[in-house]
Structures are given as C-alpha cells and as structure tokens.
Amino acid sequence: MNKIITPRFLFVVAMIVIAAFSRIVIHIPNITPVFALALFGGAYINKKSLAFLIPLVAMFISDAFIGFYSQIYMIYISIIASVLIGIYLRRKVSVATVFGASLASSVVFFILSNFAVWISGVGIANYPMNIQGFMLCYTEAIPFFGYEAIGTLIYTSVFFGVFNIVTSKYPTLAKI
C-alpha cells in the first residue's frame, strides 16, 4: 500500500470531510467544526502538504454550497494557522495540549477575522477607520468569539476523542 494512503489516513480524511460538510446543516451560529478539523488534520495527517490541503479543499467545497463572502480569505488564513498549531501539537497530544491548541486556534480566528471585518468596511456596522472603530469592532465581536471557542472546543474534543477511542480498538489505525 502507498505510504501516504494508509487506513489511518483514510479515517482522518473521512472525519475531516464529514466535519466540513456538517457546516451545511443548520447549526447555532459560529458553533462549527472549522478550526477543530484544521487542528485535527494538522495533528494526524503526516504529510504536511496534505495536512493543509485537505481541510482547505473540504472548506472550499462546503463554502461553495454556503456561499463566499468578502472576508473569507481571513478564514482560510485562520485555517492555515490552525493546521500549523495542529502540526505543533502532533507529538504532544494530551487533553491539556488539545484544549490549549483549541483556544489558541479560536483566538487566532478572532483576531484575523475581525481585523478583516474592520479593514473591509463591509457589514452592518461599517466601523470607522480609526482606533475607536477598531476597538468597537473587536468589542462587538466578543459574543461571537464565545460561540466559536465553544464550538471549537466541542468539536476538537469529539475528533480527538473519537480518534483515540477508535485507534485503541483498531491499532492498525494508530500506525503512521
């Protein structure tokens, strides 16, 4: 069998694709698997190029159904950052490190996405291009951060937990 296409690889990719397409299902705003799937892919897809490519492609396909918007480029940059965090997490997977990586991923998304909202001047608020507008943009986004962080924590727990349970029952999936 090809070194890249292993049972583990197929299992991880299947989880990522299912998670990405779950975005199409009606859900509580900002409680999505987006950054959890990027962390998971970074941690468990061994070929780094595929660790980035698979979550990005899965997101792109689900975005084709949901719709694209002007600040989407920052979402994709946030996904890349989350994959990097997942790669860093790779050799240190534990409850504490996964929790910390999940929060770090949410913070990166919060910072980048709200900067894109402020700088674009698009949206309901249309924030002024000054320090007050900048601060107002981030302040008004705090409730959304809570939902996103909770969603990422929940989905990260599910992905890493399911992977841990399944690989303990089927050791073949644990092999790289």
C-alpha positions in Angstrom: 0.0 0.0 0.0 1.2 3.5 -0.7 2.9 5.0 2.3 0.5 8.0 2.3 -2.7 6.2 1.7 -3.0 4.2 4.9 -6.1 3.1 6.8 -5.3 5.9 9.3 -5.0 8.5 6.6 -8.4 7.4 5.1 -10.0 7.5 8.5 -8.7 11.0 9.3 -9.7 12.4 5.9 -13.2 10.9 6.3 -13.6 12.6 9.6 -12.4 16.0 8.1 -14.7 15.7 5.1 -17.8 14.8 7.3 -17.0 17.7 9.6 -16.6 20.2 6.7 -19.9 19.2 5.2 -21.6 19.4 8.6 -21.3 23.2 8.1 -24.1 22.9 5.5 -26.5 21.6 8.2 -28.4 24.2 10.2 -26.5 24.9 13.4 -26.0 27.6 16.1 -24.0 30.5 14.5 -20.3 30.1 14.9 -20.5 26.7 16.5 -18.9 24.8 13.7 -16.1 22.3 13.2 -14.0 24.5 11.1 -10.9 25.1 13.3 -11.2 21.7 15.0 -10.9 19.9 11.7 -7.8 22.0 10.8 -6.2 21.2 14.2 -7.1 17.5 13.8 -5.7 17.4 10.3 -2.5 19.1 11.3 -2.1 16.7 14.2 -2.9 13.5 12.4 -2.1 13.9 8.7 1.5 13.1 8.4 2.3 14.6 5.0 2.3 18.3 5.7 1.2 19.4 2.3 -1.9 17.2 2.6 -2.5 18.4 6.2 -3.0 21.9 4.8 -4.7 20.9 1.5 -7.4 18.5 2.8 -9.0 20.9 5.3 -8.8 23.8 2.8 -10.3 21.9 0.0 -13.1 20.5 2.2 -13.8 24.0 3.4 -13.8 25.4 -0.1 -16.3 22.8 -1.3 -18.6 23.4 1.7 -18.2 27.2 1.1 -19.4 26.6 -2.5 -22.7 25.4 -1.0 -22.9 28.1 1.7 -21.6 31.0 -0.3 -18.5 33.0 -0.4 -18.1 36.5 1.2 -15.6 39.3 1.1 -13.6 38.4 4.3 -13.4 34.7 3.5 -9.7 34.9 2.8 -9.1 35.5 6.5 -11.0 32.3 7.3 -8.7 30.4 5.1 -5.6 32.1 6.6 -7.0 31.1 10.0 -7.4 27.5 8.9 -3.8 27.5 7.8 -2.8 28.9 11.2 -4.9 26.2 12.9 -3.2 23.4 10.8 0.2 24.9 11.9 -1.0 24.7 15.6 -2.1 21.1 14.9 1.3 20.2 13.5 3.0 21.7 16.5 0.5 19.6 18.7 1.3 16.4 16.8 3.9 15.0 19.2 2.3 16.3 22.3 -1.4 15.2 22.1 -3.0 15.3 25.6 -6.2 16.7 27.0 -4.3 19.8 28.1 -2.5 20.4 24.9 -5.5 19.8 22.7 -7.5 22.2 25.0 -4.8 24.9 24.7 -4.5 24.4 20.9 -8.3 24.7 20.5 -8.3 28.0 22.4 -5.2 29.3 20.5 -7.0 28.5 17.2 -10.1 30.4 18.3 -8.0 33.4 19.3 -6.2 33.5 16.0 -9.5 33.3 14.2 -11.0 36.1 16.4 -8.0 38.4 15.7 -7.8 37.8 12.0 -11.5 37.6 11.1 -12.4 40.8 13.0 -9.4 42.6 11.5 -10.8 41.7 8.1 -14.3 43.0 9.1 -12.9 46.3 10.4 -10.5 46.9 7.4 -13.0 46.0 4.8 -15.6 48.5 5.9 -18.3 45.9 4.9 -21.2 44.9 7.1 -23.9 46.3 9.2 -21.7 48.4 11.5 -19.3 49.7 8.9 -16.7 50.6 11.5 -14.8 53.9 11.3 -11.2 53.6 10.1 -9.7 54.8 13.4 -8.7 53.3 16.7 -12.2 53.7 18.1 -13.7 51.8 15.1 -11.0 49.2 15.5 -11.8 48.7 19.3 -15.6 48.8 18.6 -15.3 46.1 16.0 -13.5 43.8 18.4 -15.7 44.6 21.3 -18.9 43.8 19.4 -17.4 40.5 18.3 -16.8 39.2 21.8 -20.1 37.3 22.0 -19.3 35.6 18.6 -15.9 34.6 20.0 -17.6 32.7 22.8 -19.7 30.7 20.4 -16.7 30.0 18.2 -14.5 28.9 21.1 -17.2 26.6 22.5 -17.8 25.1 19.1 -14.1 24.5 18.5 -13.6 23.0 22.0 -16.6 20.7 21.5 -15.6 19.5 18.0 -11.9 19.2 18.9 -12.9 17.0 21.9 -15.1 14.9 19.6 -12.5 14.5 16.8 -9.5 13.7 19.1 -11.7 11.6 21.4 -13.2 9.5 18.6 -9.8 9.1 17.1 -8.3 8.0 20.4 -11.2 5.5 21.1 -11.1 4.1 17.5 -7.3 3.7 17.4 -7.3 1.9 20.8 -9.9 -0.6 19.4 -8.2 -0.8 16.0 -4.5 -0.4 16.4 -3.9 -0.5 12.7 -5.4 3.0 12.5 -2.9 4.3 15.0 0.0 3.3 12.7 1.5 6.1 10.7 
